[in-house]
Amino acid sequence: MTLGNAELYRLKSDARRGLLENDLILQRFFERYGAQLSVEDGKVLSQLLALDDNDLMDLLIGRKDSVAGLEQEMQSDSFKTVLQKLRER
């Protein structure tokens, strides 16, 4: 089941960050995958967007493979898939 327009809009709004680099990566992600995001993908994105900007940047560019507080969630296949898509160039 894909995300509805309201949920997608909320995620895009939450994706506006203080670091330009995060904004660019998230914008590219939504352009590529926004129309096909599942409800599970939305949950993963919500968890990622709740991180502070520096932790999010570290995950997005691959500087870190996990952050405190999300170690267990990051083991799920859906989390790994979304993170992989976010890291695509």
ChimeraX commands (.cxc) that place a marker at each C-alpha (Angstrom):
marker #1 position 0.00,0.00,0.00 radius 0.5
marker #1 position 1.47,3.36,-1.03 radius 0.5
marker #1 position 1.43,6.53,1.03 radius 0.5
marker #1 position -1.43,8.94,0.54 radius 0.5
marker #1 position -0.90,12.51,-0.60 radius 0.5
marker #1 position -1.29,13.91,2.93 radius 0.5
marker #1 position 1.31,11.56,4.40 radius 0.5
marker #1 position 3.72,12.22,1.54 radius 0.5
marker #1 position 3.28,15.98,1.96 radius 0.5
marker #1 position 3.98,15.70,5.70 radius 0.5
marker #1 position 7.17,13.72,5.05 radius 0.5
marker #1 position 8.34,16.22,2.44 radius 0.5
marker #1 position 7.67,19.05,4.89 radius 0.5
marker #1 position 9.60,17.27,7.64 radius 0.5
marker #1 position 12.45,16.71,5.17 radius 0.5
marker #1 position 13.26,20.42,5.01 radius 0.5
marker #1 position 16.42,20.50,7.06 radius 0.5
marker #1 position 19.01,22.93,8.37 radius 0.5
marker #1 position 21.79,21.43,6.28 radius 0.5
marker #1 position 21.64,22.03,2.55 radius 0.5
marker #1 position 23.28,18.67,1.86 radius 0.5
marker #1 position 20.46,16.85,3.66 radius 0.5
marker #1 position 17.89,18.87,1.73 radius 0.5
marker #1 position 19.46,17.95,-1.60 radius 0.5
marker #1 position 19.69,14.23,-0.82 radius 0.5
marker #1 position 16.12,14.09,0.49 radius 0.5
marker #1 position 14.77,16.11,-2.44 radius 0.5
marker #1 position 16.42,13.75,-4.93 radius 0.5
marker #1 position 15.00,10.76,-3.03 radius 0.5
marker #1 position 11.44,12.13,-3.14 radius 0.5
marker #1 position 11.75,12.96,-6.84 radius 0.5
marker #1 position 12.79,9.38,-7.61 radius 0.5
marker #1 position 10.70,7.37,-5.16 radius 0.5
marker #1 position 7.99,9.64,-3.71 radius 0.5
marker #1 position 5.14,8.21,-5.78 radius 0.5
marker #1 position 5.96,4.61,-4.88 radius 0.5
marker #1 position 6.68,4.88,-1.15 radius 0.5
marker #1 position 4.88,2.35,1.01 radius 0.5
marker #1 position 3.44,2.94,4.46 radius 0.5
marker #1 position 6.41,1.02,5.89 radius 0.5
marker #1 position 8.80,3.28,3.97 radius 0.5
marker #1 position 6.99,6.24,5.48 radius 0.5
marker #1 position 7.58,4.91,8.98 radius 0.5
marker #1 position 11.28,4.47,8.27 radius 0.5
marker #1 position 11.53,7.99,6.85 radius 0.5
marker #1 position 9.75,9.41,9.90 radius 0.5
marker #1 position 12.33,7.75,12.14 radius 0.5
marker #1 position 15.18,9.10,10.05 radius 0.5
marker #1 position 13.74,12.60,9.90 radius 0.5
marker #1 position 13.44,12.65,13.69 radius 0.5
marker #1 position 17.25,12.53,13.92 radius 0.5
marker #1 position 19.27,15.68,14.32 radius 0.5
marker #1 position 20.82,17.05,11.14 radius 0.5
marker #1 position 24.35,15.83,11.79 radius 0.5
marker #1 position 23.32,12.25,12.62 radius 0.5
marker #1 position 21.09,12.18,9.55 radius 0.5
marker #1 position 23.92,13.46,7.36 radius 0.5
marker #1 position 26.29,10.82,8.73 radius 0.5
marker #1 position 23.82,8.10,7.77 radius 0.5
marker #1 position 22.99,9.55,4.37 radius 0.5
marker #1 position 26.59,9.84,3.23 radius 0.5
marker #1 position 27.62,6.56,4.80 radius 0.5
marker #1 position 29.95,8.02,7.39 radius 0.5
marker #1 position 28.07,5.93,9.98 radius 0.5
marker #1 position 26.06,2.76,9.60 radius 0.5
marker #1 position 24.00,3.27,12.75 radius 0.5
marker #1 position 23.06,5.91,15.28 radius 0.5
marker #1 position 22.13,5.69,18.93 radius 0.5
marker #1 position 18.48,4.93,19.44 radius 0.5
marker #1 position 17.85,3.26,16.09 radius 0.5
marker #1 position 20.17,0.25,16.29 radius 0.5
marker #1 position 17.32,-2.27,16.43 radius 0.5
marker #1 position 15.20,-0.57,13.75 radius 0.5
marker #1 position 18.18,-0.42,11.41 radius 0.5
marker #1 position 18.32,-4.21,11.27 radius 0.5
marker #1 position 15.01,-4.43,9.39 radius 0.5
marker #1 position 15.01,-5.00,5.64 radius 0.5
marker #1 position 12.70,-2.02,5.04 radius 0.5
marker #1 position 15.07,0.31,6.90 radius 0.5
marker #1 position 18.07,-1.00,4.96 radius 0.5
marker #1 position 16.22,-0.59,1.65 radius 0.5
marker #1 position 15.18,3.00,2.33 radius 0.5
marker #1 position 18.67,3.92,3.50 radius 0.5
marker #1 position 20.18,2.33,0.40 radius 0.5
marker #1 position 17.84,4.35,-1.83 radius 0.5
marker #1 position 18.71,7.53,0.05 radius 0.5
marker #1 position 22.42,6.86,-0.50 radius 0.5
marker #1 position 22.05,6.41,-4.29 radius 0.5
marker #1 position 23.73,9.09,-6.33 radius 0.5
marker link #1:1,2 radius 0.2
marker link #1:2,3 radius 0.2
marker link #1:3,4 radius 0.2
marker link #1:4,5 radius 0.2
marker link #1:5,6 radius 0.2
marker link #1:6,7 radius 0.2
marker link #1:7,8 radius 0.2
marker link #1:8,9 radius 0.2
marker link #1:9,10 radius 0.2
marker link #1:10,11 radius 0.2
marker link #1:11,12 radius 0.2
marker link #1:12,13 radius 0.2
marker link #1:13,14 radius 0.2
marker link #1:14,15 radius 0.2
marker link #1:15,16 radius 0.2
marker link #1:16,17 radius 0.2
marker link #1:17,18 radius 0.2
marker link #1:18,19 radius 0.2
marker link #1:19,20 radius 0.2
marker link #1:20,21 radius 0.2
marker link #1:21,22 radius 0.2
marker link #1:22,23 radius 0.2
marker link #1:23,24 radius 0.2
marker link #1:24,25 radius 0.2
marker link #1:25,26 radius 0.2
marker link #1:26,27 radius 0.2
marker link #1:27,28 radius 0.2
marker link #1:28,29 radius 0.2
marker link #1:29,30 radius 0.2
marker link #1:30,31 radius 0.2
marker link #1:31,32 radius 0.2
marker link #1:32,33 radius 0.2
marker link #1:33,34 radius 0.2
marker link #1:34,35 radius 0.2
marker link #1:35,36 radius 0.2
marker link #1:36,37 radius 0.2
marker link #1:37,38 radius 0.2
marker link #1:38,39 radius 0.2
marker link #1:39,40 radius 0.2
marker link #1:40,41 radius 0.2
marker link #1:41,42 radius 0.2
marker link #1:42,43 radius 0.2
marker link #1:43,44 radius 0.2
marker link #1:44,45 radius 0.2
marker link #1:45,46 radius 0.2
marker link #1:46,47 radius 0.2
marker link #1:47,48 radius 0.2
marker link #1:48,49 radius 0.2
marker link #1:49,50 radius 0.2
marker link #1:50,51 radius 0.2
marker link #1:51,52 radius 0.2
marker link #1:52,53 radius 0.2
marker link #1:53,54 radius 0.2
marker link #1:54,55 radius 0.2
marker link #1:55,56 radius 0.2
marker link #1:56,57 radius 0.2
marker link #1:57,58 radius 0.2
marker link #1:58,59 radius 0.2
marker link #1:59,60 radius 0.2
marker link #1:60,61 radius 0.2
marker link #1:61,62 radius 0.2
marker link #1:62,63 radius 0.2
marker link #1:63,64 radius 0.2
marker link #1:64,65 radius 0.2
marker link #1:65,66 radius 0.2
marker link #1:66,67 radius 0.2
marker link #1:67,68 radius 0.2
marker link #1:68,69 radius 0.2
marker link #1:69,70 radius 0.2
marker link #1:70,71 radius 0.2
marker link #1:71,72 radius 0.2
marker link #1:72,73 radius 0.2
marker link #1:73,74 radius 0.2
marker link #1:74,75 radius 0.2
marker link #1:75,76 radius 0.2
marker link #1:76,77 radius 0.2
marker link #1:77,78 radius 0.2
marker link #1:78,79 radius 0.2
marker link #1:79,80 radius 0.2
marker link #1:80,81 radius 0.2
marker link #1:81,82 radius 0.2
marker link #1:82,83 radius 0.2
marker link #1:83,84 radius 0.2
marker link #1:84,85 radius 0.2
marker link #1:85,86 radius 0.2
marker link #1:86,87 radius 0.2
marker link #1:87,88 radius 0.2
marker link #1:88,89 radius 0.2
view
